[in-house]
Each structure stands twice: as structure tokens, then as C-alpha cells.
Amino acid sequence: MRSPSRLKQKVWFSKIKEVIEGIDTVQRYNKPIMKRFTVSATAGTPEEISAGIVPTYDRYITSYDRNFKPEEGMVVWVDKIPQIDDSGNLVMAEDGITPVTPPDYTLKKIIDTAKGSVARYGIKKVGGSE
């Protein structure tokens, strides 16, 4: 029998906010939140595939943490590990706008119900497929 805790991997989430600096609109990243979740290898659940639904996301995250409430549009590090400084902020590149380790996914869809102990989040690869 497989252990659900053994299949979990570290996943980082960060929200992007847009700030106006002079005449420019600049994206700022919040402190990343690290959680341990199960991440699928492919898109689509068996229920969706058997119903003929084509998912708009590439992979999905399964969460048993009902206190975690992510928002669509958040950036996610799944296959990469973000560089974080001592205060918990992302280490930014020389331009001060982009992180040294850019996120590899965005949270595309929240697949959840009002009741139940499991939530799923559809994530889409940033920059297309590799």
C-alpha cells in the first residue's frame, strides 16, 4: 500500500500584485508559501477523461489541507526550487523585477467542493510545454 505522505513533494505558491511606480506598472511577488502536496504526472482526472472533458491545465495538485485557500493566478514552483533569502522573500535578478528562479507553473483552476476533505488545483506550465 502506498503512503500518501510519501508521495508528497514541496510546492511553493506566491501571489503577484501589480504596483504603479511612476508611469510603469511593475509586478511584485509576495513571500512564497511552501506546502507539501501530491502532484500528478499528467493532466485530467479519470472522471474527466472518461466524460470526454479536455482539461485546460497541464497537471493538478491534490491537497488534504482545507485551511489552505489559494487563488487562481498564483504562481507555483513545482519542478524548480525558488531561491529565498533569510527574511523569506524571493531572491530577485539584477533588474529587481523577476525572480532568479522563475516560477514554472500558474494556478489555472480550482477544482474543489464546499464539502469534503480533498481539493484539487489545476496548474498550467508557464511558457508552453517543454
Secondary structure per residue as TSV (DSSP state, phi and psi in degrees):
chain	resnum	aa	ss	phi	psi
A	1	M	-	360.0	138.1
A	2	R	-	-82.4	145.7
A	3	S	-	-94.3	122.8
A	4	P	T	-59.9	-33.4
A	5	S	T	-72.8	-24.6
A	6	R	T	-75.5	-27.8
A	7	L	T	-83.9	-5.1
A	8	K	-	-78.9	148.3
A	9	Q	E	-131.9	162.3
A	10	K	E	-75.9	131.5
A	11	V	E	-132.6	132.9
A	12	W	E	-109.5	137.1
A	13	F	E	-120.1	142.3
A	14	S	E	-146.4	143.0
A	15	K	-	-97.7	140.6
A	16	I	E	-104.3	132.5
A	17	K	E	-122.8	147.7
A	18	E	E	-99.3	130.1
A	19	V	E	-121.0	137.8
A	20	I	E	-91.3	120.8
A	21	E	E	-119.5	102.8
A	22	G	T	69.7	-117.5
A	23	I	T	-104.0	0.3
A	24	D	E	-100.9	147.3
A	25	T	E	-104.0	120.5
A	26	V	E	-115.7	140.7
A	27	Q	E	-88.1	133.5
A	28	R	E	-120.2	138.1
A	29	Y	E	-98.1	133.8
A	30	N	-	-74.1	169.3
A	31	K	-	-59.9	133.1
A	32	P	-	-70.5	146.1
A	33	I	E	-108.9	125.3
A	34	M	E	-98.3	130.6
A	35	K	E	-133.1	161.2
A	36	R	E	-111.3	115.2
A	37	F	E	-133.8	163.5
A	38	T	E	-88.4	128.9
A	39	V	E	-116.0	131.4
A	40	S	-	-72.8	161.0
A	41	A	S	-85.2	-28.2
A	42	T	S	-135.5	174.7
A	43	A	S	-86.3	157.6
A	44	G	S	83.1	132.3
A	45	T	-	-88.7	161.8
A	46	P	H	-56.8	-34.0
A	47	E	H	-65.8	-42.5
A	48	E	H	-67.8	-43.8
A	49	I	H	-63.4	-43.3
A	50	S	H	-68.6	-26.4
A	51	A	H	-85.0	-5.1
A	52	G	T	82.4	17.4
A	53	I	-	-85.5	128.8
A	54	V	-	-95.1	114.9
A	55	P	-	-70.5	151.6
A	56	T	S	-95.0	8.9
A	57	Y	S	-123.6	164.9
A	58	D	S	-94.2	-36.0
A	59	R	E	-144.1	171.8
A	60	Y	E	-138.1	152.8
A	61	I	E	-108.1	134.1
A	62	T	E	-104.7	126.9
A	63	S	E	-123.9	135.7
A	64	Y	-	-105.9	2.0
A	65	D	-	-91.2	98.9
A	66	R	T	-76.8	-11.2
A	67	N	T	-82.1	-18.8
A	68	F	-	-82.7	120.9
A	69	K	-	-123.5	82.2
A	70	P	-	-74.4	166.0
A	71	E	-	-117.7	147.7
A	72	E	T	-62.3	140.1
A	73	G	T	99.0	-10.3
A	74	M	-	-66.0	150.4
A	75	V	E	-92.1	149.3
A	76	V	E	-135.0	137.5
A	77	W	E	-108.0	114.1
A	78	V	S	-112.8	-56.5
A	79	D	S	-91.1	-10.1
A	80	K	S	-115.6	157.9
A	81	I	-	-112.4	119.3
A	82	P	-	-70.6	147.5
A	83	Q	-	-84.2	125.0
A	84	I	B	-123.1	136.8
A	85	D	-	-82.2	-176.7
A	86	D	T	-64.0	-28.4
A	87	S	T	-87.5	-0.7
A	88	G	S	93.7	3.6
A	89	N	-	-89.2	160.0
A	90	L	B	-69.9	143.3
A	91	V	-	-80.8	123.2
A	92	M	B	-96.0	155.2
A	93	A	-	-70.9	178.9
A	94	E	T	-60.0	-30.0
A	95	D	T	-73.4	-14.7
A	96	G	S	76.5	4.2
A	97	I	S	-109.0	-43.0
A	98	T	S	-103.7	145.1
A	99	P	B	-70.3	154.5
A	100	V	S	-60.2	-42.0
A	101	T	S	-108.4	100.2
A	102	P	-	-68.1	153.0
A	103	P	-	-66.4	150.0
A	104	D	S	-102.6	-10.5
A	105	Y	E	-141.4	161.0
A	106	T	E	-124.1	149.7
A	107	L	E	-78.1	110.6
A	108	K	E	-92.7	-40.8
A	109	K	E	-147.7	136.6
A	110	I	E	-98.3	116.3
A	111	I	E	-107.0	92.6
A	112	D	-	-145.0	163.1
A	113	T	-	-124.2	165.1
A	114	A	S	-70.2	-34.8
A	115	K	S	-114.0	161.2
A	116	G	S	116.7	167.5
A	117	S	S	-108.0	-2.9
A	118	V	-	-121.9	138.0
A	119	A	E	-127.3	146.7
A	120	R	E	-122.6	146.7
A	121	Y	E	-130.0	120.6
A	122	G	E	-80.8	129.5
A	123	I	E	-119.1	144.0
A	124	K	E	-116.7	136.1
A	125	K	E	-64.1	135.9
A	126	V	T	-81.6	132.3
A	127	G	T	82.1	16.7
A	128	G	S	86.5	-169.4
A	129	S	-	-93.3	148.4
A	130	E	-	-118.2	360.0
